[in-house]
Amino acid sequence: MFPPAGKILCVGLNYREHVDETGRELPAYPVWFTKFPSALIGHEDDILLPPESRQVDYEAELAVVIGEPGRRIARADALDHVLGYTVANDVTMRDYQYKTHQWLQGKAWDRSTPIGPELVPADAVDPHKLDISLRLNGATMQASNTSLLIFDIPTLISLASEFTRVERGDLILTGTPGGVGYRRDPQVFLSDGDVVEVEIEGLGVLRNTVRSEAS
């Protein structure tokens, strides 16, 4: 059971392979963006394709669920604030994301961000040693390991809590590995009827079907 999420803090460019495929420089500080609670859906819920976008992409991610509130949390104490971990898919409307140098309009669509299938307690896994993968209609599109995060989870929690108080239920999405559809040649985008599965070792498989949203 997930506590209500007040804030959804997301990190871009947190795996070197994904940084390389975007042609950007390795970040010295996390690239932060936000979503709204209205973006969240659950395991087996439909990912809706909005009629305005033609470039809907997938992003497999490990999500951290905050349990203990705090502000200006020391890195050494950060994992004490974690309630648990779950799987996320940071579905992104690329044609909207790149309308400006800010990403909000491509990342925060209503009912676009699946999480689940369950909340795994913090002490049940080592979050920095987990295989992470994404399958689209059974074909593997992303495959990596959370040991390759550029900014690890204690660092993310500590840095986020510098500028905002993290509360119980808040989510931190930790970034996606390489292999996103926008950076492939040819590009791959989600279509009506597609089945997307994000699997993280020890956390389960998050499965969603893609459906077109009526105008």
MDTraj code that builds the backbone (N, CA, C; nanometers):
import mdtraj as md
import numpy as np

residues = "MET PHE PRO PRO ALA GLY LYS ILE LEU CYS VAL GLY LEU ASN TYR ARG GLU HIS VAL ASP GLU THR GLY ARG GLU LEU PRO ALA TYR PRO VAL TRP PHE THR LYS PHE PRO SER ALA LEU ILE GLY HIS GLU ASP ASP ILE LEU LEU PRO PRO GLU SER ARG GLN VAL ASP TYR GLU ALA GLU LEU ALA VAL VAL ILE GLY GLU PRO GLY ARG ARG ILE ALA ARG ALA ASP ALA LEU ASP HIS VAL LEU GLY TYR THR VAL ALA ASN ASP VAL THR MET ARG ASP TYR GLN TYR LYS THR HIS GLN TRP LEU GLN GLY LYS ALA TRP ASP ARG SER THR PRO ILE GLY PRO GLU LEU VAL PRO ALA ASP ALA VAL ASP PRO HIS LYS LEU ASP ILE SER LEU ARG LEU ASN GLY ALA THR MET GLN ALA SER ASN THR SER LEU LEU ILE PHE ASP ILE PRO THR LEU ILE SER LEU ALA SER GLU PHE THR ARG VAL GLU ARG GLY ASP LEU ILE LEU THR GLY THR PRO GLY GLY VAL GLY TYR ARG ARG ASP PRO GLN VAL PHE LEU SER ASP GLY ASP VAL VAL GLU VAL GLU ILE GLU GLY LEU GLY VAL LEU ARG ASN THR VAL ARG SER GLU ALA SER".split()
xyz = np.array([
    [0.0848, -0.1199, 0.0000],
    [0.0000, 0.0000, 0.0000],
    [0.0880, 0.1243, 0.0000],
    [0.0630, 0.2124, -0.0972],
    [0.1419, 0.3337, -0.1086],
    [0.0766, 0.4470, -0.0301],
    [0.1527, 0.5181, 0.0528],
    [0.0977, 0.6398, 0.1139],
    [0.0782, 0.7461, 0.0059],
    [-0.0130, 0.8409, 0.0263],
    [-0.0345, 0.9453, -0.0747],
    [0.0938, 1.0219, -0.1052],
    [0.1164, 1.0466, -0.2332],
    [0.2364, 1.1195, -0.2765],
    [0.2041, 1.2674, -0.2892],
    [0.2699, 1.3506, -0.2096],
    [0.2528, 1.4945, -0.2219],
    [0.3427, 1.5529, -0.3282],
    [0.4677, 1.5071, -0.3297],
    [0.5664, 1.5558, -0.4267],
    [0.6249, 1.4378, -0.5031],
    [0.6484, 1.4594, -0.6321],
    [0.7151, 1.3598, -0.7158],
    [0.8367, 1.4289, -0.7757],
    [0.9526, 1.3975, -0.7196],
    [1.0788, 1.4580, -0.7625],
    [1.1505, 1.3594, -0.8539],
    [1.1871, 1.4061, -0.9718],
    [1.2432, 1.3171, -1.0731],
    [1.3822, 1.3650, -1.1146],
    [1.4643, 1.2700, -1.1524],
    [1.6024, 1.2991, -1.1904],
    [1.6245, 1.2556, -1.3349],
    [1.6768, 1.3448, -1.4167],
    [1.7151, 1.3099, -1.5521],
    [1.8650, 1.2869, -1.5609],
    [1.9062, 1.2117, -1.6621],
    [2.0491, 1.1961, -1.6933],
    [2.1270, 1.1400, -1.5738],
    [2.0830, 1.0249, -1.5221],
    [2.1478, 0.9677, -1.4048],
    [2.2140, 0.8336, -1.4313],
    [2.2195, 0.7924, -1.5589],
    [2.3001, 0.6784, -1.6021],
    [2.3896, 0.7266, -1.7154],
    [2.5166, 0.6912, -1.7100],
    [2.6121, 0.7407, -1.8098],
    [2.5687, 0.7042, -1.9522],
    [2.5173, 0.5829, -1.9717],
    [2.4771, 0.5406, -2.1050],
    [2.3681, 0.6311, -2.1611],
    [2.2743, 0.6726, -2.0749],
    [2.1679, 0.7618, -2.1200],
    [2.2230, 0.9019, -2.1478],
    [2.3162, 0.9481, -2.0644],
    [2.3811, 1.0774, -2.0903],
    [2.4506, 1.0736, -2.2264],
    [2.5218, 0.9636, -2.2526],
    [2.5953, 0.9516, -2.3789],
    [2.5008, 0.9520, -2.4982],
    [2.3867, 0.8813, -2.4886],
    [2.2978, 0.8728, -2.6045],
    [2.2283, 1.0061, -2.6314],
    [2.2202, 1.0938, -2.5297],
    [2.1602, 1.2256, -2.5516],
    [2.2614, 1.3276, -2.6033],
    [2.3908, 1.2931, -2.5970],
    [2.4947, 1.3850, -2.6428],
    [2.5238, 1.4976, -2.5464],
    [2.4828, 1.4815, -2.4213],
    [2.5058, 1.5864, -2.3223],
    [2.6314, 1.5583, -2.2406],
    [2.6724, 1.6603, -2.1647],
    [2.7841, 1.6456, -2.0735],
    [2.7389, 1.5732, -1.9468],
    [2.8318, 1.5032, -1.8833],
    [2.8017, 1.4367, -1.7575],
    [2.7648, 1.5427, -1.6537],
    [2.6498, 1.5328, -1.5893],
    [2.6091, 1.6379, -1.4952],
    [2.6918, 1.6366, -1.3666],
    [2.7194, 1.7544, -1.3137],
    [2.7883, 1.7663, -1.1851],
    [2.6892, 1.7789, -1.0703],
    [2.5627, 1.7983, -1.1045],
    [2.4550, 1.8131, -1.0062],
    [2.3312, 1.7506, -1.0698],
    [2.2458, 1.6839, -0.9937],
    [2.1296, 1.6177, -1.0538],
    [2.0403, 1.7132, -1.1325],
    [1.9891, 1.6632, -1.2441],
    [1.8921, 1.7367, -1.3242],
    [1.7534, 1.7056, -1.2677],
    [1.6952, 1.8011, -1.1968],
    [1.5677, 1.7794, -1.1292],
    [1.4505, 1.8284, -1.2145],
    [1.3407, 1.7551, -1.2102],
    [1.2128, 1.8052, -1.2604],
    [1.1035, 1.7416, -1.1752],
    [0.9824, 1.7884, -1.1885],
    [0.8737, 1.7411, -1.1036],
    [0.7571, 1.6887, -1.1858],
    [0.6763, 1.6084, -1.1203],
    [0.5469, 1.5666, -1.1707],
    [0.4434, 1.6014, -1.0639],
    [0.3168, 1.5869, -1.1004],
    [0.2078, 1.6094, -1.0072],
    [0.1439, 1.4757, -0.9704],
    [0.0803, 1.4653, -0.8532],
    [0.0150, 1.3388, -0.8176],
    [-0.0848, 1.2892, -0.9227],
    [-0.1442, 1.3804, -0.9982],
    [-0.2400, 1.3400, -1.1023],
    [-0.1737, 1.2637, -1.2167],
    [-0.0397, 1.2641, -1.2214],
    [0.0309, 1.1888, -1.3252],
    [0.0354, 1.0397, -1.2951],
    [0.0155, 1.0011, -1.1698],
    [0.0396, 0.8630, -1.1286],
    [-0.0753, 0.7697, -1.1660],
    [-0.0382, 0.6502, -1.2126],
    [-0.1307, 0.5383, -1.2296],
    [-0.0633, 0.4152, -1.1714],
    [-0.1361, 0.3040, -1.1654],
    [-0.0844, 0.1851, -1.1017],
    [-0.0531, 0.0728, -1.1986],
    [-0.0103, -0.0372, -1.1421],
    [0.0143, -0.1606, -1.2155],
    [-0.1137, -0.2048, -1.2861],
    [-0.1013, -0.2379, -1.4147],
    [-0.2116, -0.2839, -1.5000],
    [-0.3079, -0.1728, -1.5415],
    [-0.2872, -0.0498, -1.4945],
    [-0.3661, 0.0615, -1.5475],
    [-0.3173, 0.0960, -1.6879],
    [-0.4047, 0.1540, -1.7689],
    [-0.3673, 0.1912, -1.9051],
    [-0.2843, 0.3196, -1.9070],
    [-0.1794, 0.3177, -1.9873],
    [-0.1057, 0.4392, -2.0213],
    [-0.1824, 0.5067, -2.1350],
    [-0.2262, 0.6294, -2.1137],
    [-0.3068, 0.6968, -2.2141],
    [-0.2207, 0.7770, -2.3109],
    [-0.2442, 0.7569, -2.4410],
    [-0.1766, 0.8350, -2.5446],
    [-0.2594, 0.9594, -2.5718],
    [-0.2109, 1.0786, -2.5352],
    [-0.2903, 1.1993, -2.5590],
    [-0.2948, 1.2315, -2.7081],
    [-0.4052, 1.2850, -2.7566],
    [-0.4154, 1.3153, -2.8998],
    [-0.3185, 1.4245, -2.9443],
    [-0.2667, 1.5043, -2.8492],
    [-0.1774, 1.6148, -2.8861],
    [-0.0348, 1.5695, -2.9169],
    [0.0068, 1.4512, -2.8691],
    [0.1466, 1.4096, -2.8821],
    [0.1613, 1.2935, -2.9789],
    [0.2685, 1.2972, -3.0563],
    [0.3012, 1.1889, -3.1501],
    [0.4310, 1.1188, -3.1127],
    [0.4879, 1.1556, -2.9980],
    [0.6176, 1.0990, -2.9596],
    [0.6150, 1.0589, -2.8117],
    [0.5346, 0.9589, -2.7794],
    [0.5219, 0.9127, -2.6415],
    [0.6246, 0.8020, -2.6180],
    [0.7108, 0.8227, -2.5211],
    [0.8271, 0.7375, -2.4984],
    [0.8190, 0.6722, -2.3604],
    [0.8998, 0.5705, -2.3411],
    [0.9078, 0.4954, -2.2148],
    [1.0382, 0.5281, -2.1432],
    [1.0416, 0.5088, -2.0101],
    [1.1651, 0.5222, -1.9328],
    [1.1541, 0.4360, -1.8066],
    [1.2299, 0.3280, -1.7999],
    [1.2329, 0.2433, -1.6815],
    [1.3079, 0.3131, -1.5691],
    [1.2499, 0.3114, -1.4474],
    [1.3154, 0.3805, -1.3361],
    [1.2890, 0.3098, -1.2027],
    [1.3865, 0.3217, -1.1136],
    [1.3694, 0.2853, -0.9735],
    [1.3119, 0.4052, -0.8996],
    [1.2062, 0.3827, -0.8224],
    [1.1443, 0.4902, -0.7456],
    [1.1655, 0.4670, -0.5964],
    [1.1999, 0.5742, -0.5273],
    [1.2195, 0.5737, -0.3822],
    [1.0959, 0.6355, -0.3178],
    [1.0422, 0.5703, -0.2167],
    [0.9267, 0.6229, -0.1434],
    [0.9750, 0.6683, -0.0059],
    [0.9536, 0.7946, 0.0243],
    [0.9980, 0.8510, 0.1517],
    [0.9048, 0.8057, 0.2645],
    [0.9639, 0.7701, 0.3777],
    [0.8858, 0.7313, 0.4939],
    [0.8965, 0.8297, 0.6083],
    [1.0180, 0.8756, 0.6334],
    [1.0424, 0.9672, 0.7451],
    [1.0667, 1.1074, 0.6901],
    [0.9838, 1.2049, 0.7266],
    [1.0035, 1.3412, 0.6759],
    [1.1371, 1.3994, 0.7213],
    [1.1831, 1.5008, 0.6489],
    [1.3062, 1.5671, 0.6899],
    [1.3450, 1.6793, 0.5975],
    [1.4289, 1.7666, 0.6494],
    [1.4834, 1.8796, 0.5739],
    [1.6327, 1.8857, 0.6026],
    [1.7115, 1.9140, 0.4982],
    [1.8576, 1.9212, 0.5088],
    [1.9128, 1.7933, 0.5727],
    [1.8772, 1.6835, 0.5115],
    [1.9160, 1.5518, 0.5621],
    [2.0610, 1.5233, 0.5237],
    [2.1411, 1.4809, 0.6195],
    [2.2792, 1.4433, 0.5905],
    [2.2799, 1.3178, 0.5038],
    [2.3745, 1.3123, 0.4127],
    [2.3827, 1.1951, 0.3249],
    [2.3934, 1.0663, 0.4061],
    [2.4688, 1.0688, 0.5149],
    [2.4890, 0.9493, 0.5971],
    [2.3593, 0.9004, 0.6609],
    [2.2615, 0.9883, 0.6749],
    [2.1351, 0.9531, 0.7398],
    [2.0217, 0.9306, 0.6396],
    [2.0493, 0.9492, 0.5118],
    [1.9422, 0.9572, 0.4121],
    [1.8605, 0.8298, 0.4008],
    [1.9238, 0.7138, 0.4038],
    [1.8493, 0.5892, 0.3859],
    [1.7551, 0.5610, 0.5025],
    [1.7775, 0.6255, 0.6173],
    [1.6855, 0.6108, 0.7304],
    [1.5500, 0.6753, 0.7010],
    [1.5438, 0.7573, 0.5979],
    [1.4200, 0.8266, 0.5624],
    [1.3405, 0.7531, 0.4543],
    [1.3894, 0.6361, 0.4106],
    [1.3244, 0.5614, 0.3030],
    [1.2250, 0.4611, 0.3601],
    [1.1016, 0.4677, 0.3128],
    [1.0011, 0.3687, 0.3487],
    [1.0176, 0.2420, 0.2656],
    [1.0430, 0.2598, 0.1362],
    [1.0581, 0.1448, 0.0482],
    [1.0873, 0.1862, -0.0941],
    [1.0846, 0.0868, -0.1833],
    [1.1189, 0.1074, -0.3241],
    [1.0117, 0.0439, -0.4114],
    [0.9974, 0.0983, -0.5310],
    [0.9042, 0.0418, -0.6271],
    [0.9553, 0.0692, -0.7681],
    [0.8815, 0.0188, -0.8637],
    [0.9161, 0.0322, -1.0052],
    [0.8356, 0.1474, -1.0645],
    [0.8969, 0.2219, -1.1558],
    [0.8268, 0.3325, -1.2218],
    [0.8571, 0.3338, -1.3708],
    [0.7667, 0.3934, -1.4454],
    [0.7858, 0.4173, -1.5882],
    [0.7600, 0.5654, -1.6127],
    [0.8676, 0.6396, -1.6369],
    [0.8577, 0.7842, -1.6582],
    [0.8190, 0.8120, -1.8030],
    [0.6933, 0.7823, -1.8344],
    [0.6446, 0.8031, -1.9711],
    [0.6566, 0.9515, -2.0064],
    [0.7120, 0.9776, -2.1251],
    [0.7487, 1.1144, -2.1636],
    [0.6977, 1.1471, -2.3028],
    [0.6347, 1.2624, -2.3178],
    [0.5916, 1.3116, -2.4484],
    [0.7063, 1.3957, -2.5049],
    [0.7889, 1.3332, -2.5871],
    [0.9142, 1.3976, -2.6306],
    [0.8894, 1.5248, -2.7111],
    [0.7879, 1.5255, -2.7970],
    [0.7632, 1.6451, -2.8778],
    [0.7238, 1.7632, -2.7903],
    [0.6675, 1.7377, -2.6743],
    [0.6372, 1.8450, -2.5790],
    [0.7569, 1.8745, -2.4896],
    [0.8309, 1.7719, -2.4508],
    [0.9488, 1.7930, -2.3663],
    [1.0451, 1.8922, -2.4289],
    [1.0652, 1.8810, -2.5607],
    [1.1662, 1.9622, -2.6265],
    [1.1104, 2.0888, -2.6922],
    [0.9890, 2.1267, -2.6543],
    [0.9390, 2.2570, -2.6993],
    [1.0201, 2.3709, -2.6372],
    [1.0734, 2.3494, -2.5157],
    [1.1556, 2.4492, -2.4481],
    [1.2710, 2.3773, -2.3798],
    [1.3610, 2.4523, -2.3161],
    [1.4713, 2.3899, -2.2442],
    [1.4274, 2.3379, -2.1079],
    [1.3054, 2.3714, -2.0642],
    [1.2461, 2.3118, -1.9449],
    [1.1652, 2.1885, -1.9879],
    [1.1557, 2.0863, -1.9031],
    [1.0957, 1.9595, -1.9426],
    [0.9534, 1.9382, -1.8919],
    [0.9025, 2.0279, -1.8081],
    [0.7760, 2.0030, -1.7392],
    [0.6651, 1.9588, -1.8330],
    [0.6463, 2.0293, -1.9443],
    [0.5332, 2.0044, -2.0324],
    [0.5407, 1.8688, -2.1024],
    [0.6558, 1.8031, -2.0983],
    [0.6669, 1.6693, -2.1557],
    [0.6626, 1.5584, -2.0530],
    [0.6684, 1.5964, -1.9253],
    [0.6856, 1.4969, -1.8197],
    [0.5676, 1.4836, -1.7238],
    [0.4766, 1.5794, -1.7233],
    [0.3777, 1.5868, -1.6150],
    [0.2335, 1.5665, -1.6615],
    [0.2150, 1.4931, -1.7726],
    [0.0791, 1.4710, -1.8221],
    [-0.0008, 1.3868, -1.7222],
    [-0.1284, 1.4164, -1.7106],
    [-0.2161, 1.3375, -1.6244],
    [-0.2154, 1.1911, -1.6682],
    [-0.2163, 1.1009, -1.5696],
    [-0.2284, 0.9571, -1.5912],
    [-0.1221, 0.9044, -1.6881],
    [0.0014, 0.9472, -1.6669],
    [0.1089, 0.9073, -1.7583],
    [0.2221, 0.8317, -1.6911],
    [0.2201, 0.8178, -1.5582],
    [0.3374, 0.7645, -1.4890],
    [0.2992, 0.6448, -1.4025],
    [0.3172, 0.5238, -1.4537],
    [0.2856, 0.4055, -1.3735],
    [0.3883, 0.3828, -1.2634],
    [0.3406, 0.3393, -1.1470],
    [0.4276, 0.2895, -1.0408],
    [0.3678, 0.1600, -0.9863],
    [0.4536, 0.0729, -0.9326],
    [0.4073, -0.0540, -0.8779],
    [0.4993, -0.1674, -0.9221],
    [0.4623, -0.2919, -0.9072],
    [0.3309, -0.3395, -0.8635],
    [0.3084, -0.3330, -0.7129],
    [0.4165, -0.3136, -0.6353],
    [0.4020, -0.3089, -0.4903],
    [0.5115, -0.2224, -0.4308],
    [0.4937, -0.1904, -0.3052],
    [0.5945, -0.1177, -0.2296],
    [0.6770, -0.2197, -0.1516],
    [0.8050, -0.2295, -0.1843],
    [0.8951, -0.3248, -0.1195],
    [0.9680, -0.2536, -0.0062],
    [0.9639, -0.3066, 0.1150],
    [1.0273, -0.2386, 0.2283],
    [1.1753, -0.2101, 0.2047],
    [1.2211, -0.1014, 0.2633],
    [1.3573, -0.0543, 0.2396],
    [1.4622, -0.1570, 0.2782],
    [1.4357, -0.2359, 0.3819],
    [1.5367, -0.3309, 0.4286],
    [1.5338, -0.4637, 0.3542],
    [1.4477, -0.4759, 0.2515],
    [1.4348, -0.6018, 0.1788],
    [1.5307, -0.6139, 0.0613],
    [1.5850, -0.5023, 0.0139],
    [1.6746, -0.5039, -0.1026],
    [1.7877, -0.4038, -0.0824],
    [1.8966, -0.4262, -0.1563],
    [2.0016, -0.3250, -0.1692],
    [1.9701, -0.2466, -0.2959],
    [1.9261, -0.1214, -0.2838],
    [1.8792, -0.0488, -0.4024],
    [1.9879, -0.0163, -0.5038],
    [2.1129, -0.0370, -0.4669],
    [2.2231, -0.0049, -0.5572],
    [2.2834, -0.1276, -0.6245],
    [2.2108, -0.2400, -0.6211],
    [2.2600, -0.3633, -0.6840],
    [2.1475, -0.4375, -0.7551],
    [2.0608, -0.3650, -0.8219],
    [1.9417, -0.4250, -0.8811],
    [1.9444, -0.4153, -1.0334],
    [1.9224, -0.5286, -1.1010],
    [1.9047, -0.5249, -1.2455],
    [1.7739, -0.4532, -1.2777],
    [1.7769, -0.3708, -1.3821],
    [1.6589, -0.2961, -1.4253],
    [1.6450, -0.3111, -1.5762],
    [1.5237, -0.3398, -1.6227],
    [1.5029, -0.3591, -1.7662],
    [1.3626, -0.3157, -1.8053],
    [1.3453, -0.2920, -1.9346],
    [1.2138, -0.2586, -1.9897],
    [1.1919, -0.3398, -2.1156],
    [1.0724, -0.3987, -2.1249],
    [1.0338, -0.4743, -2.2438],
    [0.9122, -0.4083, -2.3087],
    [0.9181, -0.3968, -2.4393],
    [0.8070, -0.3432, -2.5177],
    [0.7559, -0.4555, -2.6075],
    [0.6349, -0.5011, -2.5802],
    [0.5772, -0.6151, -2.6520],
    [0.6713, -0.7352, -2.6513],
    [0.7386, -0.7552, -2.5376],
    [0.8263, -0.8700, -2.5191],
    [0.9703, -0.8480, -2.5596],
    [1.0000, -0.7417, -2.6329],
    [1.1378, -0.7137, -2.6780],
    [1.2074, -0.6239, -2.5768],
    [1.3284, -0.6608, -2.5361],
    [1.4036, -0.5820, -2.4387],
    [1.4559, -0.4541, -2.5028],
    [1.4199, -0.3405, -2.4449],
    [1.4598, -0.2105, -2.4967],
    [1.5626, -0.1426, -2.4051],
    [1.5565, -0.1715, -2.2760],
    [1.6506, -0.1152, -2.1794],
    [1.6967, -0.2262, -2.0860],
    [1.8251, -0.2249, -2.0501],
    [1.8785, -0.3234, -1.9559],
    [2.0023, -0.2641, -1.8905],
    [2.0009, -0.2563, -1.7573],
    [2.1137, -0.1979, -1.6858],
    [2.1094, -0.2472, -1.5415],
    [2.1804, -0.1786, -1.4547],
    [2.1844, -0.2122, -1.3128],
    [2.1948, -0.0825, -1.2339],
    [2.1270, -0.0766, -1.1202],
    [2.1259, 0.0459, -1.0414],
    [2.2615, 0.0792, -0.9795],
    [2.3558, -0.0129, -0.9870],
    [2.4927, 0.0185, -0.9429],
    [2.5556, 0.1256, -1.0308],
    [2.4958, 0.1517, -1.1468],
    [2.5507, 0.2469, -1.2427],
    [2.4901, 0.3866, -1.2304],
    [2.4084, 0.4079, -1.1290],
    [2.3564, 0.5431, -1.1053],
    [2.4714, 0.6420, -1.0862],
    [2.4634, 0.7567, -1.1496],
    [2.5651, 0.8608, -1.1316],
    [2.5525, 0.9216, -0.9923],
    [2.4305, 0.9570, -0.9544],
    [2.4023, 1.0084, -0.8196],
    [2.3236, 0.9010, -0.7458],
    [2.3811, 0.8467, -0.6377],
    [2.3137, 0.7386, -0.5675],
    [2.1984, 0.7923, -0.4833],
    [2.1248, 0.7013, -0.4230],
    [2.0021, 0.7390, -0.3534],
    [2.0278, 0.8280, -0.2319],
    [2.1267, 0.7980, -0.1459],
    [2.1516, 0.8923, -0.0352],
    [2.1847, 1.0332, -0.0824],
    [2.2606, 1.0426, -0.1911],
    [2.2938, 1.1745, -0.2453],
    [2.1682, 1.2468, -0.2925],
    [2.0807, 1.1754, -0.3632],
    [1.9581, 1.2377, -0.4137],
    [1.8687, 1.2862, -0.3002],
    [1.8512, 1.2040, -0.1989],
    [1.7669, 1.2439, -0.0867],
    [1.8262, 1.3647, -0.0159],
    [1.9563, 1.3613, 0.0082],
    [2.0216, 1.4721, 0.0776],
    [2.0097, 1.6017, -0.0020],
    [2.0351, 1.5956, -0.1327],
    [2.0298, 1.7163, -0.2148],
    [1.8872, 1.7683, -0.2302],
    [1.7907, 1.6780, -0.2468],
    [1.6518, 1.7219, -0.2587],
    [1.6061, 1.7914, -0.1314],
    [1.6486, 1.7379, -0.0175],
    [1.6029, 1.7939, 0.1102],
    [1.6686, 1.9270, 0.1432],
    [1.7677, 1.9670, 0.0621],
    [1.8226, 2.1017, 0.0788],
    [1.7214, 2.2077, 0.0375],
    [1.6453, 2.1793, -0.0714],
    [1.5563, 2.2832, -0.1231],
    [1.4088, 2.2590, -0.0913],
    [1.3747, 2.1400, -0.0391],
    [1.2368, 2.1152, -0.0006],
    [1.2326, 2.0104, 0.1096],
    [1.1382, 2.0226, 0.1989],
    [1.1194, 1.9212, 0.3020],
    [1.0544, 1.7989, 0.2381],
    [1.1191, 1.6844, 0.2495],
    [1.0588, 1.5622, 0.1980],
    [0.9627, 1.5072, 0.3028],
    [0.8482, 1.4608, 0.2559],
    [0.7415, 1.4148, 0.3432],
    [0.7101, 1.2680, 0.3158],
    [0.6449, 1.2041, 0.4107],
    [0.6042, 1.0661, 0.3930],
    [0.5181, 1.0533, 0.2671],
    [0.5513, 0.9588, 0.1831],
    [0.4786, 0.9356, 0.0595],
    [0.5393, 1.0021, -0.0614],
    [0.6262, 1.1010, -0.0417],
    [0.6928, 1.1640, -0.1559],
    [0.7731, 1.0594, -0.2331],
    [0.7795, 1.0789, -0.3627],
    [0.8518, 0.9870, -0.4510],
    [0.9738, 1.0558, -0.5104],
    [1.0817, 0.9816, -0.5229],
    [1.1975, 1.0250, -0.6003],
    [1.2201, 0.9221, -0.7098],
    [1.2034, 0.9636, -0.8351],
    [1.2338, 0.8783, -0.9496],
    [1.3789, 0.9032, -0.9882],
    [1.4577, 0.7958, -0.9930],
    [1.6034, 0.8094, -0.9907],
    [1.6707, 0.8149, -1.1270],
    [1.5941, 0.8185, -1.2355],
    [1.6557, 0.8294, -1.3674],
    [1.6468, 0.6995, -1.4453],
    [1.6655, 0.7098, -1.5758],
    [1.6496, 0.5940, -1.6645],
    [1.7802, 0.5580, -1.7329],
    [1.8025, 0.4285, -1.7605],
    [1.9212, 0.3877, -1.8367],
    [1.9090, 0.4231, -1.9844],
    [2.0116, 0.3907, -2.0591],
    [2.0082, 0.4095, -2.2036],
    [1.9068, 0.3173, -2.2695],
    [1.8730, 0.3518, -2.3943],
    [1.7813, 0.2691, -2.4714],
    [1.6437, 0.3271, -2.4906],
    [1.6243, 0.4542, -2.4538],
    [1.4922, 0.5150, -2.4720],
    [1.4594, 0.5234, -2.6210],
    [1.3294, 0.5246, -2.6507],
    [1.2861, 0.5192, -2.7894],
    [1.3272, 0.6379, -2.8730],
    [1.3284, 0.7565, -2.8127],
    [1.3608, 0.8785, -2.8866],
    [1.5021, 0.8762, -2.9420],
    [1.5934, 0.8076, -2.8721],
    [1.7340, 0.8073, -2.9118],
    [1.7713, 0.6885, -2.9992],
    [1.6746, 0.6054, -3.0348],
    [1.7026, 0.4918, -3.1211],
    [1.6982, 0.5330, -3.2685],
    [1.7563, 0.4509, -3.3509],
    [1.7551, 0.4750, -3.4957],
    [1.7129, 0.3449, -3.5654],
    [1.5881, 0.3355, -3.6118],
    [1.4845, 0.4389, -3.6112],
    [1.4241, 0.4575, -3.4715],
    [1.3619, 0.5744, -3.4534],
    [1.2995, 0.6030, -3.3251],
    [1.1825, 0.5085, -3.2995],
    [1.1573, 0.4843, -3.1710],
    [1.0473, 0.3968, -3.1286],
    [0.9584, 0.4749, -3.0322],
    [0.8297, 0.4809, -3.0634],
    [0.7346, 0.5470, -2.9742],
    [0.6191, 0.4528, -2.9450],
    [0.5495, 0.4784, -2.8362],
    [0.4416, 0.3912, -2.7934],
    [0.3184, 0.4095, -2.8820],
    [0.2506, 0.2962, -2.9052],
    [0.1320, 0.2944, -2.9898],
    [0.0183, 0.2233, -2.9180],
    [-0.1031, 0.2501, -2.9624],
    [-0.2205, 0.1869, -2.9056],
    [-0.2058, 0.0347, -2.9095],
    [-0.2289, -0.0290, -2.7943],
    [-0.2192, -0.1734, -2.7851],
    [-0.0861, -0.2270, -2.7389],
    [0.0170, -0.1433, -2.7349],
    [0.1475, -0.1880, -2.6860],
    [0.1379, -0.2304, -2.5396],
    [0.2221, -0.3273, -2.5019],
    [0.2341, -0.3686, -2.3625],
    [0.3763, -0.3366, -2.3166],
    [0.3869, -0.2578, -2.2107],
    [0.5166, -0.2160, -2.1584],
    [0.5370, -0.2811, -2.0216],
    [0.6514, -0.3465, -2.0049],
    [0.6846, -0.4103, -1.8780],
    [0.8188, -0.3581, -1.8283],
    [0.8192, -0.3030, -1.7081],
    [0.9427, -0.2601, -1.6435],
    [0.9694, -0.3573, -1.5284],
    [1.0869, -0.4178, -1.5296],
    [1.1219, -0.5146, -1.4262],
    [1.2460, -0.4690, -1.3513],
    [1.2379, -0.4709, -1.2194],
    [1.3537, -0.4429, -1.1348],
    [1.3700, -0.5594, -1.0390],
    [1.4897, -0.6115, -1.0343],
    [1.5219, -0.7261, -0.9504],
    [1.4746, -0.7033, -0.8066],
    [1.3966, -0.7971, -0.7547],
    [1.3488, -0.7882, -0.6176],
    [1.2272, -0.7014, -0.5972],
    [1.1889, -0.6248, -0.6988],
    [1.0752, -0.5326, -0.6861],
    [0.9561, -0.5732, -0.7717],
    [0.9766, -0.6651, -0.8650],
    [0.8671, -0.7143, -0.9461],
    [0.8618, -0.6527, -1.0849],
    [0.7516, -0.6817, -1.1534],
    [0.7290, -0.6369, -1.2910],
    [0.6085, -0.5429, -1.2935],
    [0.6310, -0.4229, -1.3427],
    [0.5260, -0.3234, -1.3623],
    [0.4776, -0.3350, -1.5062],
    [0.3520, -0.3716, -1.5230],
    [0.2988, -0.3978, -1.6580],
    [0.1817, -0.3049, -1.6863],
    [0.1864, -0.2430, -1.8054],
    [0.0790, -0.1520, -1.8468],
    [0.0540, -0.1660, -1.9959],
    [-0.0712, -0.1519, -2.0343],
    [-0.1084, -0.1487, -2.1748],
    [-0.1286, -0.0042, -2.2172],
    [-0.0920, 0.0237, -2.3402],
    [-0.1033, 0.1584, -2.3957],
    [-0.2360, 0.1713, -2.4719],
    [-0.3106, 0.2760, -2.4415],
    [-0.4377, 0.2997, -2.5087],
    [-0.4490, 0.4445, -2.5537],
    [-0.5097, 0.4657, -2.6682],
    [-0.5311, 0.6024, -2.7166],
    [-0.6393, 0.6700, -2.6330],
    [-0.6143, 0.7944, -2.5975],
    [-0.7105, 0.8748, -2.5244],
    [-0.7989, 0.9493, -2.6224],
    [-0.9284, 0.9496, -2.5978],
    [-1.0194, 1.0225, -2.6853],
    [-0.9895, 1.1709, -2.6789],
    [-1.0057, 1.2389, -2.7896],
    [-0.9795, 1.3832, -2.7942],
    [-1.0754, 1.4557, -2.7013],
])
top = md.Topology()
chain = top.add_chain()
for i, resn in enumerate(residues, 1):
    res = top.add_residue(resn, chain, resSeq=i)
    for name in ("N", "CA", "C"):
        top.add_atom(name, md.element.get_by_symbol(name[0]), res)
traj = md.Trajectory(xyz[None], top)
